[in-house]
Amino acid sequence: MAPLGVWTSNLLFLKKNMLKIGRAEKTSQKNKDIDQRLSSKPEGATIDPTELKRDWEERGYGCDIWTDLPGQEWKDFVHDTDELVMLTEGDIELTFQGNTIRPKLGEEVYIPAGAKHTVRNVGSTHSRWYYGYRQKR
């Protein structure tokens, strides 16, 4: 299995080339579609915070980390910008757009602007995840 740095480089190459193909159609929906297709890393790969931050910043997102105790719930949040979430430790549940998901470690979840969403730590230990909001230009 390739280390995360190699995977991230391939991901960035693919994303940049996909954007070049449709540069004339550069819409937020196209970027959202690309973000969703490139949303999770290979099973077993470790998360390099420096690589993740660089990847998200190149895609126009901030990158911070959050930790919660078991049972913590953040209910019905709405942001005016797109958000990415990536679980790095523990077990969380995300509910938005009528769906509830339990992301795997290292799986990136895209939450569109305006979507009411809830995050719950459903595990028996603390949970930790990265989150980032699309920077306004």
N, C-alpha and C positions, 0 to 999 in steps of 0.2 A: 504494500500500500504506500502511496506517495505521501511524504510529509505535508503538513498544512501549507507551508510556504510554496511548494510546487503546485498544490491544488489551487491556492489563492491566485498564483501567477496565471495559471490556465484559465481560471474564472475571469480574471481581469482582461486577459487577451480576448476571450470569447465575447465578453460584454462589450468591449471597445469595438470589436469588429462588427458585432450585431448592430451597434449604434451607427457605425459608418454606413452600413447598408441602407438604412432609412433616415439619414440625416435630414432630408427634406421634410420628413413626417415626424419631427421631434416633438412629440406630445407627451403629456404626463401619463396618459394611458399606456403608451408604448413603453415608457420607462417602468411603469408598474408591472406590465406583462413580463418584461425582461427580469425584473427583480424577483417575481414569483417563480419563473423557470429556473433561476439560479439560486434557489433558496436554502439548500442544505448541503452540508459537506459530507464527504464519505464517512461511512460508519467506522468508528475507532480512531479517527483522526483527532488530535488534540487541538485545542483552541489557543492560538498565539495572540494575546491581546494586542500586540503591536501590529501584526498583520491585519487583524480584524478592524482595528481603528483606521488603518491606512485604507483598507478596502471600502469601508463605509464612508470615509471622508471623500474618497475619489468618486463615490456614487452620490455625494451631496448630503450625507447624514452626519450627525454628531455621534458620539460613542461614549457612554458612561455605563457604570455597573451599579446594580442594586441588589441588596440582600434582605430577605424576609425570614421571620420565624415561622414555624409550622402554624397553619391555620390563618395566617394573614390574608386578607382579601382587600383588593382595591377595586371598588365597584363603580360601574357606569361612568368611566372617564371618557371624555371627548376632547380631541385635540384638533386644531385647525391646520395641521400638517400631517403628512404620512409619518408612520413610526415603524421601526424595525425592532424586533425582540429576538434574542438568542439565549437560550437556557445553557448554563455552564455547569450547574450543580443543583441537585435536588429534583423536585417534581412539581411542576406548575400546570395549571389549567387556564386557558384563555377562552373567553367567550366573546364573540363579536359577529355581526352580520348573520345572526341566527344559528351559528355553529359553535360548538365547544370542542376544543382540541387540547391535547396534552403533548406538547412538542418534545421530541427526543433531545438529548444533550447535543448541542451543536447545530440544531435545526433552526434556521432563520424563519421568523414569522413576520409577514408584512401586514400592517394594520393601516388601512387607508384613512386619509383625513376625513373627519366628520363621523367616523364609525364609533358608536358607543361600545366600549369594551371593558371587560372585567378580568383581572388577574388574581388567581388564588394559589397559595402554596398548599397543595393537597398532599404533600409528603409528611413524613414523621420527623424530618430534620429541616434545617434552614435551606432555603433555595437562593440561588444567585443567578442573575441573568444580566446580559448587556442589553441596553436599549439606546436608541438614537432617533432623533427627529430629523426629517428632511429640512435642511437649512433653506430659508427663504432667500431668493436672489433678487 
